[in-house]
Amino acid sequence: MAKVSPNILVVDDDIVILKFIEFTLKGLGYQTALAKNGKEAIDKAKNQHFDLIISDLYMPLMDGNELVKRLRQTPEYQHTPFIFLSGNNEEETWIKNLNDGADDFITKPIKQKVFISKIKSHLKKAYLRKDILDGARKDDISFEKGNLIYCANRIKPFPLPRKHLKTNIRVVYTDSDFFMALQDTNTWGIIIDDKADWAISILDKITEIVSNHIPINILVSDADDMDKMDKLLQSRISGFLFKKLNTKLIIHQINSNVQREHDLKSKYLNALNSAAKRSPIRFENEFQDKIRDYSIQILHQPYDKLPGGDYYEIFDVDQNRKILIVGDVMGKKWDAWFFVPAYIAYIRSTINFFINRQELDFVESPGKFLEIINEYLFKDIQLTEVFTTLSIISLCSSSNKISIASAGALRPFYFDSTEKAISQLNIVGTLLGVVKECKYRSLIQEFNKGDKLFLYTDGYTEAVNDKTGEMIGDEAMFYILDNNKENEIFKPKDVESELKRIYNVSKFDDDRTLLLIQRN
């Protein structure tokens, strides 16, 4: 099936700006809808699904701030990229805009190259989020954890006996309830009563959002109304259920549909599991290395013992230098794992090319490597659809210095043995593959005896405290490392054990990797 082009809502009371943006977006192959104020935008958002919203800040009837706050209150637009346009360059204004729910801003007059770059970047992130959610639905194949969503008529809902269904059923009576139900981890199917006018009126919007990942069946009152059914089929639904049939037959049909979805997803996972076992890309769960008086320890734990998006590699430059990389392809389980071999191939070939040419400046300035690999990834038709974080560390034991560059990774912690203090290094950068021409900074750090560097992926910080129900965050990692900073015998596995014990973490829901470099 051809990929549906993005649908973008543009809101501005200046017709010249509206037409300029419409012309630019259509030149990129995007669909557009135009609104002259916030109220008009709200009406359009109720009847269509938009992948991104661009809005002026100051408008009559309803300004941009009120618009973004209203949209963020609706489940289907809680995470839709929202970009403000304004000639106001005051920092306080933009901070308020971002706090109100905006994702970014573009200043007027609009610079076309910057505008296009930002639009593409935010669309990629939005599609990535959707892919992650879809991936979660694919991976979870238990009947108990899934739901059927039944869009019913509140006044007279058609009864579906719950106890005879193979899975849970969630009955919804409004569009808001529907989109909230859709946030669940696993949805086996959607059933819409043809008497639920609220759902039928947004059927095109529903089918566009689920994008054929979830089957949609219409519960039909009149099986002889062929005109109505032909019209419904144009909305790309999966099929019909007929109310006039015996209840047992309706239940049997629903259960058969659910079982078919279950079998397809089970087959999908089994095939991937088999492929993973034959993959040449493997990472040891625990790895140790050393160079002179430096020790290197890595703990790598795939989610639920399945391959995922985290990866690492160590390259020997010469007897005094090593290059270390840690990355995380953004996605869950299989969706991320698919791209790991391609990323590793790019990285290996690029690093080995420069090492063989003895490009010493490249080794000392890992930010230059990120700039090169980013440009390659941006041009790759497949890899440009997903993103990866990447940290690269150049370790030199003769000069006792490390040089670090980061592309979207978490900031590493550093223990200064002289100061007896631990802090986060101020090294950040844009995700790889988002912007074609991107500059990455290299941070050079003196490495004294007793110093330690801790680098980790978000599988740790996004773990959930069972008692509070909240993610433990960087603060938890800091607390554990700070309490053990002067411990001469400290292993990455100890960090994980302490996190689980102190922060009530019974399980991790993502791949996780922890790198520890220590000078003894």
PyMOL commands that set and color helices and strands:
alter all, ss='L'
color gray80, all
select helices_A, chain A and resi 15-27+38-47+64-72+75-77+91-100+112-139+162-164+175-181+197-200+203-210+226-233+247-277+303-305+333-337+340-356+360-364+366-379+383-385+458-461+473-483+492-502
alter helices_A, ss='H'
color red, helices_A
select strands_A, chain A and resi 7-11+31-35+52-56+82-86+104-107+147-151+168-172+187-193+216-220+239-242+286-291+294-301+310-318+321-329+388-396+401-407+413-416+421-424+443-446+452-456+512-519
alter strands_A, ss='S'
color yellow, strands_A
deselect
rebuild
show_as cartoon
